[in-house]
């Protein structure tokens, strides 16, 4: 069984965060499948870099939500993000420079971290967001929290959905992947 199959127990009830978590699980699943299929290290390193980049992108979103809602455990949660980011960056560097291989131990590390963090720390953030009525699922993280979802939807002509785009950045002797955000509007 694939250790990155999405399960409803990971759902936090905040659609934007859940969608980003699902994307993380899908990317980790792709990495796991590539390892099982004995894909070459070059492709594995690229898949890992994509996952690492999206993880940093996701953390920025989560941290903005925590900051905006006055989340009381903000500093501690950011430290957890920082520790994972440092570990993933170190692994990414080792893989890229041939000092280590992307392997099943990498997958186990990612699985344990994702499951623990989503079901623990991120669940506490989601609970806080629900209690403070920050409804990031409406796509407007700055709106007045006393406005209900239905009021917002009935009085707003456009809803905004955020989507992510992976960009490859290249320069002399450097190449990395980064996620950028673009806003799409629709009626």
Protein Blocks (a to p, Z undefined) as FASTA:
>chain_A
ZZkbccfklpgoiaklmmmmmmmmmmmmmmmmmmmnopafklmmmmmmmmmmmmmmmmmm
mmmmmmmnopaklmmmmmmmmmmmmmmmmmmmmmmnopaccdfklmmmmmmmmmmmmmmm
mmmmmmmmmmnopafknopakbcfkbcfklmmmmpmbdcdddddddddddehiacddddd
dddddZZ
